[in-house]
Amino acid sequence: MTKKRPLVLNGTTAKVITGDGTICVIINYDDSNTNIAEVIINPGKSGSTFRAECEALGRMITYGLWLGGDPEYIASQLRGIIGYNPRIGSEAGGFAGEKIYSIPDAVGKVLLAEIVSERKKKEEFAAEKERKKAVEAERKKQKKDIEDQNLPLKL
């Protein structure tokens, strides 16, 4: 299955320290900015098996998303995978206060954090929209009450 990727996508990047090295997890959204379209994992080490494994993991996550996979489910499957060099204890770099047990664990945690952040933004936007709607309704009611009383209009 071939899916045409737009030339420009918006997204976020998180830098995470893992037991295998530092990675950047790039999460890009589709052209409508509503759905996660791709995940890119950049370890910054060129020509290594580590880089190849990171690229493969990112490609498979992206492919799963293209096929309609649930990003939250994908994140839940990655979180908790323990590798050979977990970053635990005092040397843990962590991500958002959590310990990092492997590259897949780091990607799962970043993906879930992004999902939660986007969900919160959407909820805040919806709440603000409802608040504005309520304020407008109250203004219309006040205006009608004033008109019904034949009093001068005060805004």
Residue pairs with C-beta under 8 A, 6 or more apart in sequence:
1 66
1 67
3 66
5 37
5 38
6 30
6 31
9 28
9 29
9 30
9 31
9 37
9 38
10 28
10 29
10 33
11 26
11 27
11 28
11 29
12 26
12 27
12 114
13 24
13 25
13 26
13 27
14 24
14 25
14 27
14 95
14 110
14 113
14 114
15 22
15 23
15 24
16 22
16 23
16 24
16 25
16 93
16 95
16 100
16 106
16 109
16 110
17 87
17 92
17 93
17 94
17 100
18 83
18 85
18 87
18 93
18 100
18 102
18 103
18 106
19 83
19 84
19 85
19 86
19 87
19 100
19 101
19 102
20 43
20 50
20 83
20 84
20 85
20 102
20 103
21 43
21 44
21 45
21 50
22 43
22 44
22 93
23 41
23 42
23 43
23 44
23 54
23 103
23 106
23 107
24 41
24 42
24 43
24 44
25 39
25 40
25 41
25 42
25 106
25 107
25 110
25 111
26 39
26 40
26 41
26 42
27 36
27 38
27 39
27 110
27 111
27 114
28 36
28 37
28 38
28 39
28 40
29 35
29 36
29 37
30 36
30 37
35 65
36 65
36 71
36 111
36 114
36 115
37 62
37 65
37 66
38 58
38 61
38 62
38 65
39 58
39 61
39 62
39 65
39 107
39 111
40 58
40 62
41 54
41 55
41 57
41 58
41 103
41 107
42 54
43 50
43 51
43 54
43 103
45 51
53 103
54 103
57 103
57 104
57 107
58 107
61 74
61 107
61 111
64 74
65 71
65 74
71 111
71 115
72 112
72 115
74 108
74 111
75 107
75 108
75 109
75 111
75 112
75 115
76 108
76 112
77 108
78 104
78 105
78 107
78 108
78 111
79 105
79 108
79 109
79 112
80 101
80 105
80 108
81 101
81 102
81 104
81 105
81 108
82 101
82 102
82 105
83 101
83 102
83 103
83 104
83 105
86 99
86 100
86 101
86 102
87 93
87 94
87 99
87 100
87 101
88 99
88 101
92 99
92 100
93 100
94 100
95 106
95 109
95 110
95 113
96 109
96 113
98 109
100 106
100 109
139 155
143 153
143 155
146 152
146 153
146 154
147 153
